Amino acid sequence: MTLMVCVDASVAAKWVLPEIHQEKALALVSDLEEGGIEVIAPPHLPVEVTNAIHKRVYYQALTPEEGKDALRSFEQFQVSIYALPTRYEEALELARA
């Protein structure tokens, strides 16, 4: 049986950007590489990680080239994106209520 772990951008960004608790996020990656764990994420994960990288470049914590390298590194991670499109309509109805 494969264990599924859902990550959000706060974890995934730590895979490629130096942040507090980065070692814990990288430990998860190490566990993933050993197998038996599937990483899943919501559909907005790549956009949020890209935005985190962009902010680092914008505020000059990274050079543009370092930003590109970080994005390329992120793209190497095996993450299954899960979307539930039928839930979007339900969310819209709830928001209007």
PyMOL commands that set and color helices and strands:
alter all, ss='L'
color gray80, all
select helices_A, chain A and resi 9-16+22-33+45-58+64-75+85-96
alter helices_A, ss='H'
color red, helices_A
select strands_A, chain A and resi 3-6+37-41+80-81
alter strands_A, ss='S'
color yellow, strands_A
deselect
rebuild
show_as cartoon
